[in-house]
Amino acid sequence: MTDMRMAAGVGLAVLIALPLLLPSYFLHIVIQVLLLGLIYTAWGFMGRFGLVSLGHGAFMGVGAYTSSLLWNLYGVTPWLGIPAGMALAVVLAMVIGYPCFHLRIVGHYFALVTLALGQVVALLIIAGRDITGGSLGMTPNAVGTSWIALQFQDRTQFYFVALALWLAVLGIRAWASRGMRRAALEAIGEDETAAEAAGINVLREKLRVFAISAAITAAGGSVFAQYIMYLNPETVSGVGISLQIVFAAIAGGMYSALGPTVGALLTLTLTESLRVLFGTSFIGAANTIYGILLILFIIFMPRGILGVVERLLELRPRPQAAPAE
Amino acid sequence: MDLYLLEAILNGIMLGGLLALLALGLNLIFGVIDVVWICYAELVMAGMYAIYWLHAVYAWPFLLACVVAIALVALFGLVLHRLIIEPILGSAPINQLLATGGMLFFLQSLATLLFGTDFRNVGIRLPIIELGDIDLSFARLLAFITALVGAAGLYLFLARTYLGTAIRAIAQDREIMGLMGVDQRRIYLITSAIGGGLAGLAACLLVLQYDVHPFIGLTFGPITFMICVLGGLGNMFGGVVAAFVMSQIISIVGYYFSVEISYVLAFVLFIVLILVRPRGILAR
């Protein structure tokens, strides 16, 4: 355990020093890795218990559009807009989740219901083109550097915002699945009927997981839009982004705390290097590779990269006996 | 009655035929193999590109191009099952769905990579039929009739032939049929090929009405899944009924409001219905 603490401390120190070490372009990538990583982590938070959502883009879209529209139309600060988006996402998750979990809609049925939800949100954004800009997307009104507007000219400031959020999400993940709770959730993932018989309130636990996941995803979507300063139904909602979330979380390893972030690092590095190497004429190449990788991951390593690494570390004989706690 | 409304209803019926055909292949795969091919609409896209290249670029006769495209997509279905589904048949169903999700990504972006994001038209203009004051597109009528013939053909195959009986039997009880001497693996491969072939047939009909582009699958994919689930996954008759219900909603609401709102309503209705009747609208 002390080894882990030390590694975490060193990691954190490196992360805090990162803006001094990295040129602006790489910092830009790291910010995106952190923001997308926390969204993927939120997906994996449900996914690892067998709640596979193909509609997380819906929550991203709700979060991003709520805060941006409130800012553009009424000048409401994102500090209020983001919680509003999160609340809306939680309401949406409950409206879908309660009947689904109550009626035991699981597996691919649940996946397809969430897929429909993602479509509904994306289409509503397109249909509301008078205020949302439809498929053309929208831009939050820029005001330069302002804490109130959560806009920064300097990437370093945004980096620390992203880092703080990402750490908070990892904290929530650890807090929300500690001890008995984790055992309960794992039992639900394995066999709901047995879990119910063992006295676990399956419905309440699943709703809790879904609500937390939706809220984090909405917050991530808002801040991501705030960073990129552009929203469009394709990039923050819809089937494409929903599947991308699923892919990255699985590739990195949804059962590990840092797995989804590794997935974000992997996908962004791949996309960016292909873009730098081949330019935009090679558009689509990254997704071709993702597609093949996703298939290979599911067939050969369903626990993801980090899952495999962790297993290898566990298999390695310990150099010395762990001291008794 | 409002003539334009009547036209919308007629168009809805014809769209229903097409959606029913799309849902049929997916339903067959689900009913027999218990797998959701989330990339099903992308197989249709592949078929549309095949026809486009063979007919519009290499100037093959349209019908020949169609036959070749159907064969190609059928082969693709078979390979998809053999290479991707078979190794993970034993794992959780959601893994199989996600693996075909990888195939969706792959096909979509491969098409972008090879053909760019241009909209390509096969270049066949079919006449408009005038029924009094109502205009009907011949392409849609043809699609409707072919879809019905395809569905009837599939029904006869499943009901009357030995192989069809074996397929239905395995859908009912996987374990016992192995003991009765039915080779499950072979049946799965044949079913996948038929499912692919149906996607190819749908491609032949869609290519007459729509331009092909890499993201066309996203237009038809989600609604096809909704139809299958509404009909009761694996229940083919239910799928056909659901296809007509959905297509009417899309065309009538689309007529009064807008296309997006009609799809929103269709998806919301799906969510509501799945919660009210999780086993499909026809379930007892």
Boltz contact constraints between the chains, C-beta under 6 A:
constraints:
  - contact:
      token1: [A, 52]
      token2: [B, 94]
      max_distance: 6.0
  - contact:
      token1: [A, 99]
      token2: [B, 275]
      max_distance: 6.0
  - contact:
      token1: [A, 103]
      token2: [B, 278]
      max_distance: 6.0
  - contact:
      token1: [A, 105]
      token2: [B, 278]
      max_distance: 6.0
  - contact:
      token1: [A, 107]
      token2: [B, 93]
      max_distance: 6.0
  - contact:
      token1: [A, 107]
      token2: [B, 94]
      max_distance: 6.0
  - contact:
      token1: [A, 108]
      token2: [B, 36]
      max_distance: 6.0
  - contact:
      token1: [A, 108]
      token2: [B, 93]
      max_distance: 6.0
  - contact:
      token1: [A, 108]
      token2: [B, 94]
      max_distance: 6.0
  - contact:
      token1: [A, 108]
      token2: [B, 97]
      max_distance: 6.0
  - contact:
      token1: [A, 112]
      token2: [B, 225]
      max_distance: 6.0
  - contact:
      token1: [A, 112]
      token2: [B, 229]
      max_distance: 6.0
  - contact:
      token1: [A, 113]
      token2: [B, 271]
      max_distance: 6.0
  - contact:
      token1: [A, 113]
      token2: [B, 274]
      max_distance: 6.0
  - contact:
      token1: [A, 116]
      token2: [B, 226]
      max_distance: 6.0
  - contact:
      token1: [A, 116]
      token2: [B, 267]
      max_distance: 6.0
  - contact:
      token1: [A, 116]
      token2: [B, 270]
      max_distance: 6.0
  - contact:
      token1: [A, 116]
      token2: [B, 271]
      max_distance: 6.0
  - contact:
      token1: [A, 119]
      token2: [B, 222]
      max_distance: 6.0
  - contact:
      token1: [A, 119]
      token2: [B, 267]
      max_distance: 6.0
  - contact:
      token1: [A, 120]
      token2: [B, 264]
      max_distance: 6.0
  - contact:
      token1: [A, 120]
      token2: [B, 267]
      max_distance: 6.0
  - contact:
      token1: [A, 123]
      token2: [B, 260]
      max_distance: 6.0
  - contact:
      token1: [A, 123]
      token2: [B, 263]
      max_distance: 6.0
  - contact:
      token1: [A, 123]
      token2: [B, 264]
      max_distance: 6.0
  - contact:
      token1: [A, 124]
      token2: [B, 264]
      max_distance: 6.0
  - contact:
      token1: [A, 126]
      token2: [B, 260]
      max_distance: 6.0
  - contact:
      token1: [A, 127]
      token2: [B, 260]
      max_distance: 6.0
  - contact:
      token1: [A, 127]
      token2: [B, 261]
      max_distance: 6.0
  - contact:
      token1: [A, 239]
      token2: [B, 218]
      max_distance: 6.0
  - contact:
      token1: [A, 243]
      token2: [B, 101]
      max_distance: 6.0
  - contact:
      token1: [A, 284]
      token2: [B, 109]
      max_distance: 6.0
  - contact:
      token1: [A, 284]
      token2: [B, 112]
      max_distance: 6.0
  - contact:
      token1: [A, 284]
      token2: [B, 113]
      max_distance: 6.0
  - contact:
      token1: [A, 285]
      token2: [B, 113]
      max_distance: 6.0
  - contact:
      token1: [A, 287]
      token2: [B, 105]
      max_distance: 6.0
  - contact:
      token1: [A, 287]
      token2: [B, 109]
      max_distance: 6.0
  - contact:
      token1: [A, 288]
      token2: [B, 106]
      max_distance: 6.0
  - contact:
      token1: [A, 288]
      token2: [B, 109]
      max_distance: 6.0
  - contact:
      token1: [A, 288]
      token2: [B, 110]
      max_distance: 6.0
  - contact:
      token1: [A, 288]
      token2: [B, 113]
      max_distance: 6.0
  - contact:
      token1: [A, 290]
      token2: [B, 105]
      max_distance: 6.0
  - contact:
      token1: [A, 291]
      token2: [B, 102]
      max_distance: 6.0
  - contact:
      token1: [A, 291]
      token2: [B, 105]
      max_distance: 6.0
  - contact:
      token1: [A, 291]
      token2: [B, 106]
      max_distance: 6.0
  - contact:
      token1: [A, 292]
      token2: [B, 106]
      max_distance: 6.0
  - contact:
      token1: [A, 294]
      token2: [B, 102]
      max_distance: 6.0
  - contact:
      token1: [A, 295]
      token2: [B, 84]
      max_distance: 6.0
  - contact:
      token1: [A, 295]
      token2: [B, 99]
      max_distance: 6.0
  - contact:
      token1: [A, 295]
      token2: [B, 102]
      max_distance: 6.0
  - contact:
      token1: [A, 298]
      token2: [B, 95]
      max_distance: 6.0
  - contact:
      token1: [A, 298]
      token2: [B, 98]
      max_distance: 6.0
  - contact:
      token1: [A, 298]
      token2: [B, 99]
      max_distance: 6.0
  - contact:
      token1: [A, 299]
      token2: [B, 87]
      max_distance: 6.0
  - contact:
      token1: [A, 299]
      token2: [B, 88]
      max_distance: 6.0
